[in-house]
């Protein structure tokens, strides 16, 4: 099936790329993607103790972002643009019906 395509308000065709993965090993839990997401796609959760490095002294690193509702992603890419660690993976996908 072909990837989903759309049009801008001005009539320009584009193919949105939807979030398909979030690398929690590189995520620093800064919350930037959560703040810019216009949908309820992300959730900040506490890291499992076995995922924490011994050098994690900063309280901010005790949390990690997770995908709460990836099916609600509209493909705007705002999350990837603000992520300082490039944790997000996006792909052009067919419309899920």
N, C-alpha and C positions, 0 to 999 in steps of 0.2 A: 504494500500500500504506500502511496506517495505521502511525503511529509505534509503536514497542515500548512496552508498558506493563507495570508490575510492581506488587507490593504490598509495603508495609512489613511488618515482623513483626507489627504490631498490626492489619493488615488494611486500612490506608489505601492507596488506589490512587495512583500517581504515574507520571509519564512522565519517565524519565531523559533528560538531554541529553548527548550524546557529543561528544568533541572532534573537530572537523573541520578546524581550522586553527590555526596558531601563527604570529603575526606576528614574524618574526625581525628586522625593522627596529626595532621598539620593545623587543624583548627585551634585557635587560641581563645575562643569563647568571647570575642570582643563585642558581639551582638550587632555589628554594623549591618549585616544582611537582614537580621530580624527587623531592625529599625526602618530600612528602606523598602521592605517587601510590602506591596500594596494588598497582598492577600495573606492568609494565615498559614503560610507554608512552613515556617521554621519554629523551633522551640528550643530554648536554652535549658539544658539538663546538666546535672552533676556528672562528672567523669567517674567511671568505675575505678576503684582503688588500684586495680592491676594495670590500668592504662596510664596512671600517673608516673612521671619520671621522678627520680630522687631530687632533681634540681628544680622541681616546680614549687617555688616558694611563694609566688605571686597568687593571691586569692583569685584573680581574674582567670588564671589558668586552671582552676578547679572545675570550671564549667566548660561545656562543649555544645556546639550547635548540632541539632538533629533535624531531619526532615519530618515534620509533623503531618503535613498534608501535601505531598508532592503533586497530587492530581489537581490541586487548585492553582498550580503555577500557570501564569499567563504568558510566560516566555519573554518578559521584558528585559531580563539580564541585569537588573539593578544590583542584585546580590553579588554577582561576579565582579562588577565594576568597583564595588566598595571593599571587597575582601582583600586584606593586606597579605594573605597567605595563599591566594588562588586555590581555595578549597573546593570550589564548585565545579561540577561537570554538567554541561548542557548539551543537548542534542536536538536536532530537528526530528520531530516525531509525527506519526499520523494521528489524526483526531481519534480519541478513545470514545467510543459510543456505547 
